Amino acid sequence: MNGPGPTPEQRLTLARLADVLVAEGLGMPAASAVGVADGLLDRCLDAAPALAEPLLALLDEAPADDLDDFVRGLEAQRPDDFAVLTTTVVGAYYLSAEVRRLVGYPGQQPSPLSVAVESDYLDMLERVYDRHPGYRERS
């Protein structure tokens, strides 16, 4: 992440807002319980640094109370800010190993390519190889 990271106060605000969006239920933990405002937030912002500046501004603006109303207001009146908040919270939530385990997602796995099974793939590669290169000089 470029620039300074979230302050402890911003992290606390994010944890509270995140629990409005992703509450505990149906066997799944609340967003704050898995650390969306801690290391997972840092990983999320490292992967999507464009979210950092608008997110931090939004966290500074959030009220101390009535977070449900604040989130509903964002959704209704400021969809871009709502998208920043939800993308960050959900992105950080699914970075949690516990959450991935609970939903049955093991993470990315290697997928070896078998020439015998993937004959269509080889046909596609031959077509790419045989066609004219994509570069053309302008006249």
Disulfide bonds with the S-S distance in Angstrom:
none
